[in-house]
Amino acid sequence: MLWAQKDYSAIKQWEKGIETDPGFSKNYYNACMYYYLTTDKTWSILYGEIFLNIEPSSTLAPEVKNILLEDYKKLFAELILKTKKTIPKKTFLPGLSKNHE
């Protein structure tokens, strides 16, 4: 109800719900969505990943997967901007030959 009224303190209720009943997936889904709308992509990713582990075949899973993809893109883009250089492909693919860099 708080979220429907644009009351952003709803996150406190979802996080309390996670603490009280860690197996209730809807709290992770809502927390993921909340943090997706903020600049804190880390919590959005964590809650989204946990949601998918609990409910991998949920009808909400495709939506959460898209959110995670966007969050990971933003997180890596920020990392690259902070380091002011590109991360070599071999960092993620150690077996990559020099011809494919």
Residue frames as qw, qx, qy, qz and C-alpha x, y, z in Angstrom:
[[0.000, 0.884, 0.467, 0.000, 0.00, 0.00, 0.00],
 [0.320, -0.763, 0.093, 0.553, 2.83, 2.38, 0.82],
 [0.384, -0.127, 0.594, 0.695, 4.40, 1.89, -2.60],
 [0.186, 0.615, 0.684, 0.346, 1.08, 2.48, -4.36],
 [0.138, -0.947, -0.268, 0.111, 0.88, 5.80, -2.51],
 [0.523, 0.687, -0.189, 0.468, 4.42, 6.68, -3.66],
 [0.527, -0.790, 0.268, -0.161, 5.65, 6.37, -0.07],
 [0.628, 0.533, -0.549, 0.139, 9.26, 5.32, -0.49],
 [0.334, -0.495, 0.681, -0.424, 9.54, 4.21, 3.12],
 [0.942, 0.062, -0.032, -0.327, 7.99, 0.98, 1.82],
 [0.616, 0.466, -0.609, 0.181, 11.54, -0.36, 1.42],
 [0.178, -0.423, 0.697, -0.552, 11.82, -0.54, 5.21],
 [0.803, -0.029, 0.322, -0.501, 8.80, -2.85, 5.29],
 [0.880, 0.373, -0.276, -0.105, 10.14, -5.10, 2.54],
 [0.377, 0.514, -0.680, 0.363, 13.54, -5.35, 4.20],
 [0.443, -0.300, 0.617, -0.576, 11.89, -6.12, 7.53],
 [0.905, 0.152, 0.079, -0.389, 9.84, -8.76, 5.72],
 [0.699, 0.480, -0.522, 0.097, 13.04, -10.27, 4.30],
 [0.011, 0.454, -0.726, 0.515, 14.50, -10.38, 7.78],
 [0.634, -0.123, 0.476, -0.597, 11.35, -11.94, 9.24],
 [0.854, 0.222, 0.455, -0.122, 10.63, -14.44, 6.45],
 [0.130, -0.581, 0.587, 0.549, 13.65, -14.88, 4.15],
 [0.331, 0.110, 0.889, 0.296, 11.79, -17.39, 1.99],
 [0.345, 0.752, 0.496, -0.264, 9.01, -15.01, 0.92],
 [0.560, 0.155, 0.414, 0.701, 10.10, -14.02, -2.57],
 [0.133, 0.849, 0.412, 0.303, 7.78, -11.05, -3.13],
 [0.370, -0.886, 0.010, 0.278, 9.77, -8.92, -0.66],
 [0.557, -0.290, 0.452, 0.633, 12.93, -9.50, -2.70],
 [0.364, 0.539, 0.571, 0.501, 11.09, -8.64, -5.89],
 [0.074, -0.950, -0.286, -0.101, 9.77, -5.37, -4.45],
 [0.484, -0.744, 0.187, 0.421, 13.13, -4.44, -2.94],
 [0.565, 0.039, 0.529, 0.632, 14.82, -5.14, -6.28],
 [0.223, 0.732, 0.487, 0.420, 12.33, -2.87, -8.06],
 [0.285, -0.939, -0.130, 0.143, 12.75, -0.14, -5.46],
 [0.510, -0.594, 0.335, 0.524, 16.55, -0.09, -5.72],
 [0.541, 0.336, 0.548, 0.542, 16.38, -0.31, -9.52],
 [0.104, 0.888, 0.335, 0.296, 14.78, 3.14, -9.42],
 [0.390, -0.889, 0.137, 0.196, 17.65, 4.50, -7.31],
 [0.374, 0.778, -0.505, 0.013, 21.34, 4.90, -8.03],
 [0.430, -0.469, 0.749, -0.182, 22.18, 1.92, -5.75],
 [0.740, 0.296, -0.473, -0.376, 22.45, -0.86, -8.30],
 [0.173, 0.303, -0.903, 0.249, 24.23, -3.23, -5.89],
 [0.378, 0.071, 0.722, -0.575, 21.15, -3.81, -3.75],
 [0.713, 0.372, -0.057, -0.592, 18.92, -4.10, -6.78],
 [0.550, 0.402, -0.720, -0.137, 21.20, -6.83, -8.14],
 [0.003, 0.186, -0.901, 0.391, 21.43, -8.69, -4.84],
 [0.522, 0.187, 0.540, -0.633, 17.70, -8.70, -4.22],
 [0.700, 0.434, -0.245, -0.512, 16.97, -9.59, -7.84],
 [0.401, 0.365, -0.840, -0.017, 19.39, -12.51, -7.81],
 [0.182, -0.033, 0.856, -0.483, 17.90, -13.84, -4.57],
 [0.646, 0.300, 0.215, -0.669, 14.39, -13.49, -6.00],
 [0.672, 0.429, -0.489, -0.355, 15.41, -15.54, -9.06],
 [0.187, 0.270, -0.923, 0.200, 16.98, -18.21, -6.86],
 [0.354, 0.123, 0.723, -0.580, 13.73, -18.57, -4.92],
 [0.609, 0.545, 0.436, -0.377, 11.32, -18.22, -7.88],
 [0.262, -0.317, 0.628, 0.661, 13.24, -19.10, -11.07],
 [0.096, 0.298, 0.811, 0.494, 10.10, -19.91, -13.06],
 [0.078, 0.619, 0.494, -0.606, 7.93, -17.08, -11.74],
 [0.399, 0.761, 0.439, 0.262, 5.99, -14.96, -14.20],
 [0.122, -0.984, 0.069, 0.113, 8.01, -12.05, -12.80],
 [0.762, -0.302, 0.349, 0.454, 11.35, -13.72, -13.62],
 [0.575, 0.491, 0.324, 0.569, 11.71, -12.24, -17.15],
 [0.052, -0.950, -0.091, -0.294, 11.16, -8.74, -15.78],
 [0.608, -0.745, 0.231, 0.148, 13.73, -9.25, -13.02],
 [0.790, 0.015, 0.356, 0.500, 16.23, -10.72, -15.51],
 [0.379, 0.734, 0.225, 0.516, 15.90, -7.59, -17.68],
 [0.312, -0.936, 0.057, -0.154, 16.40, -5.38, -14.64],
 [0.771, -0.473, 0.292, 0.311, 19.48, -7.34, -13.64],
 [0.692, 0.350, 0.307, 0.552, 20.92, -7.02, -17.14],
 [0.123, 0.879, 0.106, 0.449, 20.41, -3.24, -17.06],
 [0.546, -0.826, 0.136, -0.020, 21.85, -3.00, -13.54],
 [0.823, -0.213, 0.297, 0.435, 24.95, -5.01, -14.44],
 [0.529, 0.591, 0.234, 0.562, 25.50, -2.84, -17.54],
 [0.120, -0.930, -0.001, -0.347, 25.28, 0.33, -15.44],
 [0.728, -0.646, 0.188, 0.130, 27.51, -1.11, -12.73],
 [0.787, 0.009, 0.304, 0.537, 30.24, -2.08, -15.22],
 [0.338, 0.758, 0.194, 0.523, 29.90, 1.21, -17.10],
 [0.353, -0.918, 0.076, -0.163, 30.43, 3.10, -13.83],
 [0.813, -0.412, 0.265, 0.315, 33.45, 0.93, -13.05],
 [0.677, 0.346, 0.283, 0.584, 34.99, 1.67, -16.43],
 [0.086, 0.887, 0.101, 0.443, 34.35, 5.41, -16.06],
 [0.566, -0.813, 0.134, 0.003, 35.91, 5.41, -12.60],
 [0.777, -0.283, 0.359, 0.433, 39.03, 3.62, -13.79],
 [0.269, 0.828, -0.183, -0.456, 39.07, 5.72, -16.99],
 [0.096, 0.428, -0.823, -0.361, 40.18, 2.76, -19.02],
 [0.833, 0.046, -0.303, -0.460, 38.62, -0.26, -20.60],
 [0.669, -0.371, 0.627, -0.144, 38.83, -3.62, -18.95],
 [0.231, 0.394, -0.798, -0.393, 40.61, -6.11, -21.24],
 [0.844, -0.021, -0.273, -0.460, 38.49, -9.06, -22.35],
 [0.628, 0.194, -0.722, 0.217, 41.14, -11.42, -21.01],
 [0.198, -0.289, 0.578, -0.737, 40.17, -10.28, -17.49],
 [0.734, 0.021, 0.298, -0.610, 36.88, -12.12, -17.90],
 [0.948, 0.297, -0.026, -0.112, 38.04, -14.71, -20.43],
 [0.449, -0.702, 0.514, 0.205, 41.48, -15.92, -19.29],
 [0.713, 0.033, 0.635, 0.293, 41.80, -18.40, -22.17],
 [0.482, 0.853, 0.165, -0.116, 41.37, -15.71, -24.81],
 [0.739, 0.066, 0.208, 0.637, 44.29, -15.54, -27.25],
 [0.191, -0.499, 0.045, 0.844, 45.93, -12.22, -28.13],
 [0.076, 0.136, 0.655, 0.739, 44.41, -12.40, -31.63],
 [0.205, -0.618, -0.712, -0.262, 40.91, -11.97, -30.16],
 [0.257, -0.527, -0.379, 0.717, 41.54, -9.00, -27.87]]
